[in-house]
Amino acid sequence: MSIWTVILCAWLLSGCLYSTQHFHTGVLLPAGKSQTTLGAGRQPLWRCANYQSDSLGTRRVCDEDGTGSEKIEKSDVFKGSLDYRLGVRDSWGPFPGVELQWHLEIPTSPATMEFAMNLALPSNGAYRHKLGAGWGIGAWADNSYFLDYAISRKLGRPLFFGSFRTTWLATQIGDVIGEDFAKPFPSHQHLILQGAFGAQLQLPDWAVAPDFFVPLINLTWPQVPSGDQKFKPKSIPLMQWDMSFGLGWTF
């Protein structure tokens, strides 16, 4: 099996890049209740303006512009997600709620499927918050693992929320092109920090129509480019920001 066959199979099956459409408000669902959220937004895509193979002919590298910087082009592509949550317990020891969640987001080189458990934290009624932990499936020798925290408070009709996530990100294809594949798959994982801010707005109670609308801003540091190309750290911005919108139904 050639190195390019290995890379193609990994690319087709991998779900390695971080997700960005984190619509969880910190309010857990009662046991037996479920919620589905459809998300839409933008995904920055960085590409070499021109590229060439390195001296080994195995890694594509960007041409430089004469100053030591790479020639990089940026475009935006549509990004969507499907999120499902299910309340499983109204209390569990010190936690006043337990919830299971899965999240599918595309494109993330090319897709990410996440599974998580959320635990409600005690609150005084003015705010609600939760802790979550989970993993994202990838086809490499490693996967992504994350911990997150979300907190919200209702001010009038809107429910304002913020969240923070830290992710031990799976190896990216661009990090391992050119490696020695006669040995076990190499691992080049990344520590990623993310913060999200948004508001959940209840919609009129109409049949079939969504129950709520969520605008969201997510910040990611440091930014990891999607795809199979690798850039110098100074060639792309250190922080990535994403604007997303969600529509949700509660059953």
Wavefront OBJ file of the C-alpha trace (Angstrom):
o trace
v 0.000 0.000 0.000
v 1.464 3.363 -1.027
v 1.734 6.379 1.250
v -0.858 8.250 -0.872
v -3.354 5.374 -0.483
v -2.909 5.574 3.288
v -3.374 9.365 3.231
v -6.458 9.132 0.980
v -8.109 6.526 3.241
v -7.348 8.621 6.322
v -8.725 11.764 4.670
v -11.957 10.030 3.625
v -12.608 8.595 7.089
v -11.068 11.151 9.434
v -13.039 13.554 11.592
v -10.137 15.257 13.187
v -10.584 19.037 13.209
v -12.318 20.788 16.101
v -15.992 21.736 15.995
v -17.106 25.371 16.420
v -20.921 25.368 16.616
v -21.321 24.942 20.378
v -24.944 25.916 21.083
v -25.217 24.442 24.598
v -26.501 27.066 27.064
v -25.615 25.209 30.256
v -29.284 24.314 30.878
v -29.764 20.537 30.883
v -32.903 18.797 29.680
v -35.212 16.974 32.118
v -35.061 13.186 31.974
v -36.932 11.896 28.930
v -36.795 15.215 27.043
v -34.714 15.634 23.874
v -33.544 18.534 21.750
v -32.315 18.770 18.154
v -30.425 21.795 16.830
v -29.481 22.540 13.223
v -26.524 24.894 12.840
v -25.161 26.928 9.929
v -22.184 29.248 9.607
v -18.858 29.842 7.902
v -15.581 27.923 7.834
v -12.327 29.699 6.875
v -10.298 27.808 4.297
v -6.598 28.570 3.883
v -4.737 27.442 0.777
v -1.332 28.028 -0.741
v -1.497 30.521 -3.616
v 1.134 28.294 -5.260
v 2.745 25.169 -3.890
v 5.605 22.868 -4.713
v 6.901 19.546 -3.415
v 9.707 19.529 -0.906
v 13.088 17.929 -1.582
v 11.664 14.467 -0.857
v 8.697 15.021 -3.139
v 6.269 14.007 -0.408
v 5.118 17.231 1.256
v 3.519 20.196 -0.438
v 4.999 23.476 0.739
v 3.913 27.022 -0.085
v 6.043 29.283 -2.241
v 7.478 32.246 -0.378
v 6.949 35.860 -1.423
v 10.606 36.879 -1.076
v 10.311 38.055 2.537
v 10.142 34.626 4.163
v 6.335 34.686 4.334
v 4.192 32.205 2.448
v 1.681 33.145 -0.223
v -1.629 32.245 1.402
v -5.159 32.669 0.090
v -8.261 32.673 2.321
v -11.836 31.834 1.394
v -14.988 30.997 3.338
v -17.085 27.869 2.866
v -20.494 26.929 4.290
v -20.420 24.918 7.507
v -23.336 23.006 9.031
v -24.040 20.884 12.083
v -26.626 18.569 13.598
v -26.768 18.315 17.390
v -28.888 15.963 19.523
v -29.257 15.966 23.319
v -31.203 13.623 25.608
v -31.909 14.110 29.316
v -31.307 10.821 31.141
v -31.475 11.696 34.860
v -32.865 14.561 36.920
v -30.292 13.973 39.657
v -27.184 11.878 40.158
v -25.327 12.287 43.421
v -24.369 15.974 43.723
v -25.364 16.723 40.117
v -28.959 17.955 39.492
v -29.114 16.520 35.997
v -27.383 14.214 33.502
v -27.530 14.478 29.726
v -26.099 12.588 26.737
v -25.186 14.426 23.532
v -23.863 13.741 20.056
v -22.809 16.347 17.518
v -22.038 16.073 13.789
v -20.291 18.978 12.036
v -19.191 19.365 8.392
v -16.680 20.285 6.937
v -13.891 19.631 9.411
v -11.490 17.706 7.134
v -14.005 16.361 6.226
v -16.416 15.733 9.166
v -16.401 15.442 12.962
v -18.663 13.260 15.111
v -18.562 14.024 18.834
v -20.053 12.155 21.810
v -20.382 13.763 25.238
v -21.887 13.504 28.715
v -23.090 16.693 30.418
v -23.513 17.123 34.186
v -25.613 19.943 35.625
v -23.969 21.906 38.449
v -25.857 23.233 41.498
v -27.110 26.820 41.057
v -29.115 29.388 43.008
v -31.701 29.882 40.269
v -30.251 33.099 38.828
v -28.008 31.154 36.478
v -27.581 27.588 35.200
v -24.314 25.889 34.350
v -22.848 22.515 33.424
v -19.667 20.511 32.893
v -19.216 18.305 29.845
v -16.660 15.770 28.640
v -16.391 13.810 25.426
v -14.409 12.731 22.395
v -14.400 13.283 18.644
v -13.982 10.355 16.284
v -11.069 10.319 13.836
v -9.467 7.682 11.636
v -5.902 8.305 12.760
v -4.177 6.457 15.586
v -5.541 9.103 17.959
v -8.859 10.908 18.502
v -9.866 14.277 19.961
v -10.830 14.629 23.630
v -12.453 17.674 25.217
v -13.730 19.196 28.445
v -16.156 22.119 28.431
v -18.118 24.414 30.712
v -21.211 26.482 29.883
v -23.142 29.027 31.939
v -26.274 31.068 31.191
v -28.625 33.620 32.676
v -31.995 34.838 31.483
v -32.360 38.606 31.061
v -35.882 39.360 29.895
v -36.884 36.961 27.117
v -33.383 36.056 25.797
v -31.190 33.495 27.553
v -27.586 34.736 27.322
v -24.805 32.163 27.639
v -21.086 31.634 27.366
v -18.934 28.525 27.192
v -15.287 27.476 27.304
v -13.790 24.320 25.825
v -10.304 22.830 25.901
v -9.538 20.114 23.330
v -6.633 17.709 22.902
v -6.990 17.680 19.129
v -6.312 14.623 16.998
v -3.425 14.539 14.528
v -4.049 16.494 11.314
v -3.246 15.104 7.875
v -1.018 18.081 7.059
v 1.148 17.310 10.098
v 2.103 13.806 8.992
v 2.596 14.081 5.227
v 6.197 13.110 4.599
v 6.537 11.011 7.762
v 7.972 7.494 7.725
v 4.885 5.269 7.376
v 6.963 2.107 7.740
v 6.687 2.853 11.473
v 3.429 3.066 13.495
v 1.310 6.103 12.629
v 2.976 9.209 14.068
v 1.033 11.404 16.501
v 1.110 15.227 16.439
v -1.756 16.357 18.664
v -2.605 19.986 19.496
v -3.997 21.735 22.583
v -6.890 23.950 21.431
v -8.817 26.532 23.507
v -12.252 27.839 22.513
v -14.707 30.364 23.903
v -18.284 30.895 22.695
v -20.836 33.634 23.391
v -24.478 33.648 22.322
v -28.155 34.084 23.134
v -31.094 31.702 22.882
v -34.305 33.380 21.715
v -37.628 31.572 22.131
v -39.852 31.557 19.031
v -43.676 31.467 18.844
v -45.170 28.069 19.619
v -46.153 27.008 16.104
v -46.512 23.421 14.950
v -43.423 21.991 13.193
v -41.640 25.399 13.343
v -38.425 25.650 15.437
v -38.812 26.392 19.159
v -35.768 28.668 19.442
v -33.126 30.587 17.501
v -29.472 30.960 18.571
v -26.866 33.411 17.197
v -23.344 32.408 18.292
v -19.791 33.741 18.102
v -16.968 31.242 18.693
v -13.254 32.021 19.131
v -10.555 29.372 18.662
v -6.884 29.612 19.700
v -4.558 28.620 18.148
v -6.103 28.220 14.709
v -5.391 24.938 12.908
v -5.943 25.003 9.121
v -8.120 22.329 7.593
v -6.946 20.158 4.718
v -3.648 18.510 3.860
v -1.429 21.581 3.579
v 0.883 22.766 6.338
v 1.777 26.410 6.905
v 4.289 28.327 8.947
v 2.685 29.538 12.213
v 3.080 33.200 11.212
v 1.383 32.678 7.825
v -2.176 32.503 9.210
v -3.845 34.404 12.090
v -3.312 32.858 15.510
v -7.021 33.142 16.394
v -10.021 31.964 14.368
v -13.488 33.426 14.861
v -16.747 31.960 13.577
v -20.303 33.338 13.438
v -23.016 30.671 13.458
v -26.777 30.408 13.782
v -28.852 27.566 15.212
v -32.512 26.540 14.993
v -33.756 24.052 17.585
v -36.693 21.807 18.443
v -37.486 20.349 21.885
v -39.500 17.122 22.147
l 1 2 3 4 5 6 7 8 9 10 11 12 13 14 15 16 17 18 19 20 21 22 23 24 25 26 27 28 29 30 31 32 33 34 35 36 37 38 39 40 41 42 43 44 45 46 47 48 49 50 51 52 53 54 55 56 57 58 59 60 61 62 63 64 65 66 67 68 69 70 71 72 73 74 75 76 77 78 79 80 81 82 83 84 85 86 87 88 89 90 91 92 93 94 95 96 97 98 99 100 101 102 103 104 105 106 107 108 109 110 111 112 113 114 115 116 117 118 119 120 121 122 123 124 125 126 127 128 129 130 131 132 133 134 135 136 137 138 139 140 141 142 143 144 145 146 147 148 149 150 151 152 153 154 155 156 157 158 159 160 161 162 163 164 165 166 167 168 169 170 171 172 173 174 175 176 177 178 179 180 181 182 183 184 185 186 187 188 189 190 191 192 193 194 195 196 197 198 199 200 201 202 203 204 205 206 207 208 209 210 211 212 213 214 215 216 217 218 219 220 221 222 223 224 225 226 227 228 229 230 231 232 233 234 235 236 237 238 239 240 241 242 243 244 245 246 247 248 249 250 251
